[in-house]
């Protein structure tokens, strides 16, 4: 172990010891009996009232989302994990655990990991000291479903409604997509009786206590995007089988160890892809090891980046090899609620998408969770059509056929761009000509100064053949500009730099752009024109 890790471990052990001593002092004072204290009762009432008052978090959603924040937000420091370099070492430790001051709560044998609590602090300290540097000791952090986006964050963003599949370019005739594939959805459960899922092949595994009730809405929404059976809500991989692994409770909460168990369980049951529309603010070596275990077995892992609008991507989306997914609106713009930064790989529809919900409901669903499901569905469909592809080749197809978004190139907001099912499906079809206006980009640094502000208008070749000649027209603030763009290979972008003169904080900026291919028929003319009204920050 490194000096820093040793120091951190010692601090953790010392804190656990303090908690243990305080607990046993209370027991000595006779406070730890079967009677519930008044303060404990008040806390239970407060939590239940909070769930009622904060149940419906978004005006445009017609359902109750029964959690607004953690019902038990603190980390239980007596819930820790021990990772061993060999599974045999874990077995030996487990055999003598109680005598050495530990109680083993659960284990993941294939990872050599134990979930424990300390029962005798002095003995535990001696045992950990004897084990030395071969041990990975860590807290077991909380994991939860991403919170619903705050309403003010999606004001002004264009929702998809029931048009998300068409927007992605998915053909109507896709009933057999995903055939032979198995998708694991790690969540709080799925409503197996929802009309959108009737006919879907769904297997259920629960890793949580089942006497607490359930919350099935979120997992049902994810399942309907991936494997929906309804003619009007046909998923991207409707012939794939679904493995519902319940790792979160009725509040949509859980812990990293249980999610790691779910990842291993899904892998060992033959899943081809694991969808993780959940996350944690904290990394867990156990969950990271589980993800690595799945990937070593050839399983693709896709995860949501989170909905807090923060410059930090949630775990496990941030882990190496995991496809981290963010959300865009119907204009292809990154959503304000989505987290960003290292770990964002791709974006997909995530604003007001019509999905299934528990108890036969259909809701308007926003968040990176739904966006993650679209990417999972598209990947599984491709895996079924091209079973010879390895993970590296699959990711190359996914990313190289993504549509550009606003800022040219890879960026921290949308990664490689926006998922395009049409481009993935048609990549081997020759002769498709498709020029597209993909957006406008203002560098934040340029918006801080006064005077003239530059911005980019970007065109992308979203077809499969070279575009030799295109005319680009841009109109804004009474100014009309025309450009000739030539020799654009498939997937390539070209940007033209324009300028806004003077102060622009008092009124919105309206921009109209149109691109026209000369001498070739455009396969998708609807993406040739873009009308946008932008509110730029006032310059100081």
C-alpha positions in Angstrom: 0.0 0.0 0.0 1.2 3.6 -0.7 1.8 5.9 2.3 -1.2 8.0 1.3 -3.5 4.9 1.2 -2.0 3.6 4.5 -2.7 7.0 6.2 -6.3 7.0 4.8 -6.9 3.5 6.0 -5.7 4.3 9.5 -7.9 7.4 9.6 -10.9 5.2 8.6 -10.1 2.6 11.2 -9.7 5.2 13.9 -13.1 6.7 13.1 -14.7 3.3 13.1 -13.2 2.7 16.5 -14.6 6.0 17.8 -18.1 5.0 16.5 -17.7 1.6 18.1 -16.7 3.0 21.5 -19.6 5.5 21.5 -22.0 2.8 20.5 -20.9 0.6 23.4 -20.9 3.5 25.9 -24.6 4.0 25.0 -25.2 0.3 25.6 -23.6 0.6 29.0 -26.0 3.5 29.9 -29.0 1.3 29.1 -30.1 3.2 26.0 -29.8 0.3 23.5 -33.0 -1.5 24.3 -36.1 -2.5 22.4 -37.8 0.8 23.0 -37.7 3.3 20.1 -36.6 6.7 21.3 -38.7 9.8 20.7 -36.1 11.3 18.4 -36.0 8.1 16.3 -39.8 8.2 16.0 -39.7 11.9 15.0 -37.1 11.1 12.3 -39.3 8.4 10.8 -42.3 10.7 10.7 -40.2 13.5 9.1 -38.9 11.1 6.4 -42.4 9.9 5.6 -43.8 13.4 5.4 -40.9 14.4 3.1 -41.8 11.6 0.7 -45.4 12.8 0.5 -44.6 16.5 0.1 -41.7 16.0 -2.4 -43.2 13.1 -4.3 -44.1 14.9 -7.6 -40.9 16.8 -8.5 -41.7 18.0 -12.0 -44.8 19.7 -13.3 -44.8 18.0 -16.6 -44.6 14.5 -15.2 -47.9 12.9 -14.2 -46.6 10.4 -11.8 -45.2 10.3 -8.2 -41.4 9.8 -8.0 -41.2 8.7 -4.3 -37.8 10.1 -3.4 -36.2 13.6 -3.7 -33.1 12.8 -1.8 -31.5 10.0 0.2 -33.8 8.7 2.9 -30.5 7.9 4.7 -27.8 10.1 3.2 -24.9 9.4 5.6 -22.4 6.6 4.8 -22.5 3.8 7.4 -18.8 3.5 8.4 -19.5 0.1 9.9 -20.4 -1.1 6.4 -17.0 -1.6 4.8 -15.5 -3.8 2.1 -12.3 -5.8 2.1 -10.7 -6.8 -1.2 -8.1 -9.6 -1.3 -5.6 -10.3 -4.1 -6.8 -14.0 -4.2 -10.2 -15.5 -3.5 -8.5 -18.1 -1.3 -7.3 -15.4 1.0 -10.8 -14.1 1.3 -12.1 -17.6 2.1 -9.4 -17.9 4.8 -10.3 -14.6 6.3 -14.0 -15.4 6.3 -13.5 -18.7 8.2 -11.8 -16.9 11.1 -13.6 -13.5 10.8 -15.6 -13.6 14.0 -12.6 -14.6 16.1 -10.7 -11.7 14.6 -13.3 -9.0 15.3 -15.3 -9.0 12.1 -18.8 -10.1 11.0 -19.0 -11.0 7.3 -22.2 -9.7 5.9 -21.8 -10.8 2.2 -19.2 -11.9 -0.2 -18.4 -11.9 -3.9 -16.2 -15.0 -4.3 -15.2 -14.3 -7.9 -13.8 -10.9 -7.0 -12.3 -12.0 -3.7 -14.3 -9.3 -1.9 -16.1 -9.3 1.5 -18.6 -6.9 3.0 -18.0 -6.7 6.7 -18.6 -4.8 9.9 -16.3 -4.6 12.9 -17.5 -6.3 16.1 -14.3 -6.0 18.1 -12.3 -3.0 17.3 -9.1 -4.1 19.1 -9.0 -7.5 17.4 -9.9 -6.0 14.0 -7.0 -3.5 14.3 -4.6 -6.4 15.0 -5.9 -8.4 12.1 -5.7 -5.6 9.6 -2.2 -4.8 10.8 -1.2 -8.5 10.2 -2.7 -8.6 6.7 -0.5 -5.7 5.6 -0.4 -4.3 2.1 -2.3 -7.0 0.2 -5.7 -5.8 1.5 -8.0 -3.2 -0.1 -10.1 -1.6 2.6 -12.8 0.8 1.6 -16.1 2.3 2.6 -19.2 1.0 0.9 -20.7 4.1 -0.7 -24.3 4.8 -1.4 -25.6 4.4 -5.0 -29.0 5.7 -6.2 -31.0 6.4 -9.3 -30.2 9.8 -10.7 -32.5 12.4 -9.3 -35.2 13.8 -11.6 -33.8 17.0 -13.3 -34.9 20.2 -11.6 -37.8 21.8 -13.5 -36.0 25.1 -14.1 -33.1 23.2 -15.8 -35.3 22.0 -18.7 -37.3 25.2 -19.3 -36.7 26.1 -22.9 -35.3 22.7 -23.9 -37.2 20.9 -26.6 -38.8 17.6 -25.6 -39.0 14.5 -27.7 -42.4 13.2 -26.7 -43.0 10.1 -28.8 -40.6 11.1 -31.5 -37.3 10.0 -30.0 -36.9 6.8 -32.0 -37.7 8.6 -35.3 -35.3 11.4 -34.3 -32.5 8.8 -34.0 -33.4 7.4 -37.4 -34.6 4.0 -36.2 -36.6 2.3 -39.0 -40.2 1.2 -38.3 -39.3 -2.4 -39.2 -37.1 -3.4 -36.3 -39.1 -6.0 -34.5 -36.3 -8.5 -34.8 -33.5 -6.2 -33.6 -31.6 -7.5 -30.7 -32.5 -11.2 -31.4 -30.3 -13.6 -29.4 -29.0 -10.9 -27.1 -29.5 -10.5 -23.3 -29.5 -7.1 -21.6 -29.2 -6.8 -17.9 -31.0 -3.8 -16.4 -29.7 -3.1 -12.9 -32.3 -1.0 -11.2 -35.1 -1.1 -8.6 -37.2 -3.5 -10.7 -39.5 -3.6 -13.7 -43.3 -3.8 -14.0 -43.6 -7.0 -15.9 -47.3 -6.5 -16.6 -47.0 -3.1 -18.3 -48.7 -3.1 -21.8 -45.6 -1.8 -23.5 -43.7 -4.9 -22.2 -46.3 -7.6 -22.9 -44.5 -10.2 -25.0 -41.0 -9.2 -23.8 -38.9 -12.0 -22.4 -37.9 -10.7 -18.9 -36.2 -12.7 -16.2 -36.1 -11.3 -12.6 -33.4 -11.5 -10.0 -33.6 -9.6 -6.7 -30.5 -8.8 -4.5 -32.4 -6.6 -2.1 -34.8 -7.4 0.7 -38.3 -7.9 -0.7 -40.4 -7.1 2.4 -40.0 -3.3 2.0 -42.3 -2.7 -1.0 -41.0 -1.8 -4.4 -40.5 1.0 -6.9 -40.8 -0.2 -10.5 -41.3 3.0 -12.5 -37.7 3.9 -13.4 -36.7 0.4 -14.4 -39.9 0.0 -16.5 -39.0 3.2 -18.4 -35.5 1.9 -19.1 -36.9 -1.5 -20.3 -39.5 0.1 -22.6 -36.8 2.1 -24.4 -34.6 -1.0 -24.9 -37.2 -3.7 -25.5 -40.6 -2.1 -25.7 -43.2 -4.2 -27.6 -45.9 -1.7 -28.4 -46.3 -0.7 -32.0 -46.2 2.9 -31.0 -43.4 2.5 -28.5 -41.2 -0.2 -30.1 -37.8 -0.4 -28.4 -34.5 -0.3 -30.2 -33.9 -4.0 -29.4 -37.4 -5.5 -28.9 -36.3 -9.1 -29.5 -33.5 -9.0 -26.9 -34.2 -10.7 -23.6 -34.1 -8.7 -20.4 -32.5 -9.7 -17.1 -34.0 -7.4 -14.4 -31.5 -7.4 -11.5 -32.9 -5.5 -8.6 -30.1 -3.8 -6.7 -31.9 -0.7 -5.4 -34.7 -0.5 -2.8 -38.1 1.2 -2.9 -36.5 4.6 -2.5 -34.2 4.0 -5.5 -31.2 3.6 -3.2 -28.6 1.0 -2.6 -24.9 0.5 -2.1 -21.9 -0.1 -4.3 -21.3 -3.7 -3.0 -24.8 -4.8 -4.0 -24.5 -3.1 -7.4 -21.2 -4.9 -7.9 -22.9 -8.2 -6.9 -25.5 -7.4 -9.6 -22.8 -6.8 -12.2 -21.2 -10.1 -11.5 -24.6 -11.9 -11.4 -25.5 -10.4 -14.7 -22.2 -11.4 -16.2 -22.4 -15.0 -14.9 -25.9 -15.3 -16.3 -24.8 -14.6 -19.8 -25.6 -11.0 -20.3 -24.2 -9.3 -23.4 -24.7 -5.8 -22.1 -25.3 -4.2 -18.7 -27.4 -1.0 -18.4 -26.5 1.0 -15.3 -28.9 4.0 -15.1 -27.7 4.7 -11.6 -24.7 6.2 -10.0 -22.7 7.4 -7.0 -20.6 10.4 -6.1 -17.9 8.2 -4.8 -15.7 5.5 -6.4 -15.7 2.0 -5.0 -12.9 -0.5 -5.7 -15.5 -3.3 -5.4 -17.7 -1.8 -8.1 -14.7 -1.0 -10.3 -13.5 -4.6 -10.0 -16.9 -5.9 -10.9 -17.0 -3.7 -14.0 -13.5 -4.9 -15.0 -14.8 -8.5 -14.4 -17.7 -8.0 -16.8 -15.6 -6.4 -19.5 -13.0 -9.2 -19.3 -15.9 -11.6 -20.0 -16.8 -9.6 -23.1 -19.8 -7.7 -21.6 -20.5 -4.1 -22.7 -21.2 -1.8 -19.8 -23.2 1.4 -20.3 -23.9 3.9 -17.5 -25.6 7.3 -16.9 -23.4 10.4 -16.1 -25.9 11.9 -13.6 -28.5 14.7 -13.5 -27.0 17.4 -11.2 -25.6 19.7 -13.8 -22.2 19.3 -12.2 -18.7 19.1 -13.7 -18.2 15.6 -12.3 -19.5 12.4 -13.9 -21.0 9.8 -11.6 -19.5 6.4 -10.9 -19.5 3.9 -12.5 -19.9 5.9 -15.7 -16.4 7.4 -15.0 -14.7 4.0 -14.9 -12.4 3.0 -17.8 -14.2 1.2 -20.6 -17.7 2.1 -19.4 -19.8 4.0 -22.0 -20.8 7.2 -20.1 -24.0 8.6 -21.5 -25.4 12.2 -21.2 -28.6 13.8 -22.5 -29.6 16.1 -25.3 -32.9 17.8 -26.3 -34.7 17.6 -29.6 -32.5 20.3 -31.0 -29.4 18.2 -30.3 -28.3 20.6 -27.6 -26.7 19.3 -24.4 -29.2 19.4 -21.5 -28.5 21.8 -18.7 -29.2 19.2 -16.0 -26.6 16.7 -17.3 -23.3 16.2 -15.6 -20.2 16.8 -17.7 -16.5 16.3 -17.7 -14.2 13.3 -17.8 -16.2 10.1 -18.5 -18.8 11.5 -20.9 -18.6 9.4 -24.1 -21.8 9.9 -26.0 -25.2 11.6 -25.8 -28.8 10.5 -26.6 -32.4 11.8 -26.2 -33.1 12.6 -22.6 -35.6 15.4 -22.4 -39.3 14.7 -22.0 -39.3 11.3 -23.7 -42.5 9.3 -23.6 -41.9 6.0 -21.8 -43.6 3.3 -19.8 -44.0 3.6 -16.0 -45.3 1.4 -13.3 -49.0 0.6 -13.0 -49.7 1.0 -16.8 -48.6 4.6 -16.9 -47.0 6.5 -19.7 -44.9 9.4 -18.6 -42.8 12.2 -19.9 -39.3 11.1 -18.7 -36.2 13.3 -18.5 -32.7 12.4 -17.5 -29.5 10.7 -18.4 -31.1 7.4 -17.4 -33.3 7.3 -20.5 -30.4 8.5 -22.7 -28.4 5.6 -21.4 -31.1 3.1 -22.3 -31.2 4.5 -25.9 -27.4 3.8 -26.3 -27.8 0.4 -24.7 -30.6 -0.5 -27.1 -28.6 0.7 -30.2 -25.6 -1.3 -29.1 -27.5 -4.5 -28.5 -29.2 -4.1 -31.9 -25.8 -3.8 -33.6 -24.3 -6.7 -31.6 -27.2 -8.9 -32.8 -26.7 -7.9 -36.4 -22.9 -8.1 -36.3 -21.9 -10.9 -33.8 -18.4 -11.1 -35.1 -17.5 -7.6 -33.7 -15.3 -7.3 -30.7 -15.8 -4.5 -28.1 -13.2 -2.2 -29.7 -14.8 -2.6 -33.2 -18.3 -2.0 -31.7 -17.2 1.2 -30.0 -15.6 2.4 -33.2 -18.9 2.0 -35.0 -20.8 3.7 -32.2 -18.5 6.7 -32.0 -17.5 7.2 -35.6 -21.2 7.3 -36.6 -22.2 9.8 -34.0 -23.6 13.2 -35.1 -21.6 16.3 -34.2 -23.0 18.7 -31.6 -22.3 22.4 -31.5 -18.6 22.4 -30.5 -16.6 20.5 -33.2 -14.7 17.5 -32.0 -14.7 15.5 -28.8 -15.8 17.6 -25.8 -16.7 17.3 -22.2 -20.4 17.9 -22.7 -21.4 15.3 -25.3 -18.2 13.3 -25.8 -18.1 11.9 -29.4 -21.5 13.5 -30.2 -25.1 12.3 -30.4 -26.1 8.7 -31.0 -27.3 8.2 -34.6 -29.1 4.9 -35.2 -29.6 5.8 -38.8 -25.9 6.3 -39.5 -24.9 3.1 -37.6 -27.5 1.1 -39.6 -26.7 2.6 -43.0 -22.9 2.8 -42.7 -22.4 0.1 -45.3 -25.0 1.5 -47.7 -23.1 3.3 -50.5 -24.1 6.6 -52.1 -26.0 8.3 -49.3 -25.6 12.1 -49.5 -26.5 14.0 -46.3 -25.3 17.4 -45.4 -26.4 18.7 -41.9 -26.3 21.9 -39.9 -25.2 20.7 -36.5 -25.3 23.9 -34.5 -23.5 27.0 -33.3 -20.7 27.3 -30.8 -19.7 30.3 -28.7 -16.5 29.8 -26.7 -17.2 30.8 -23.1 -13.9 32.7 -23.0 -15.0 34.9 -25.9 -18.3 35.7 -24.1 -16.4 37.3 -21.2 -15.0 40.3 -23.1 -16.7 43.2 -24.8 -16.9 44.2 -28.4 -16.9 41.6 -31.2 -17.7 38.0 -30.3 -16.8 35.1 -32.7 -18.9 32.0 -33.1 -18.8 28.9 -35.3 -21.4 27.5 -37.6 -20.7 23.8 -38.3 -21.7 21.5 -41.2 -21.3 17.7 -41.1 -21.3 15.1 -43.8 -23.7 12.6 -42.2 -23.9 10.4 -45.3 -21.7 7.6 -46.8 -20.3 9.4 -49.8 -18.1 12.4 -50.4 -19.8 15.8 -50.7 -18.0 17.7 -53.3 -19.9 21.1 -53.3 -22.2 22.7 -50.8 -23.6 26.2 -50.3 -23.9 27.4 -46.7 -26.1 30.4 -46.0 -26.2 32.1 -42.6 -28.5 35.1 -41.7 -28.3 36.9 -38.3 -28.8 40.5 -37.1 -29.6 41.7 -40.6 -26.4 40.2 -42.0 -26.4 37.5 -44.7 -23.3 35.4 -45.3 -22.7 32.7 -48.0 -19.9 30.1 -48.1 -18.8 27.4 -50.5 -17.8 24.2 -48.8 -16.2 21.4 -50.8 -14.7 18.0 -50.5 -16.2 16.8 -47.2 -15.6 13.1 -46.5 -18.3 11.0 -44.6 -18.5 11.9 -41.0 -16.2 15.0 -41.4 -17.2 18.5 -40.2 -16.4 21.9 -41.4 -16.9 25.1 -39.5 -17.2 28.8 -40.6 -16.3 31.5 -38.2 -18.7 34.5 -37.9 -18.9 37.5 -35.6 -21.5 39.3 -33.5 -20.7 43.0 -33.2 -21.3 45.0 -30.0 -23.2 44.2 -26.8 -25.6 41.3 -27.1 -27.0 40.8 -23.6 -30.2 42.8 -24.0 -32.0 40.8 -26.6 -31.8 37.2 -28.0 -29.7 36.4 -31.0 -31.6 34.8 -33.9 -29.7 32.8 -36.4 -30.9 31.1 -39.6 -28.7 28.7 -41.4 -29.2 26.5 -44.5 -26.9 24.1 -46.3 -27.6 22.9 -49.9 -25.7 20.1 -51.7 -24.9 21.1 -55.3 -25.4 18.3 -57.9 -26.5 15.6 -55.4 -29.8 14.6 -53.9 -29.9 15.1 -50.1 -31.0 11.9 -48.3 -32.3 13.9 -45.2 -33.3 17.4 -46.3 -34.9 18.2 -42.9 -31.5 18.6 -41.3 -30.4 21.2 -43.9 -32.0 24.1 -42.1 -31.6 25.3 -38.5 -33.4 28.2 -36.9 -32.2 29.1 -33.4 -32.8 31.9 -30.9 -30.0 32.1 -28.4 -29.8 34.1 -25.2 -26.2 35.1 -24.7 -24.8 36.3 -21.4 -24.4 40.1 -21.0 -20.9 41.3 -21.6 -19.2 43.3 -18.9 
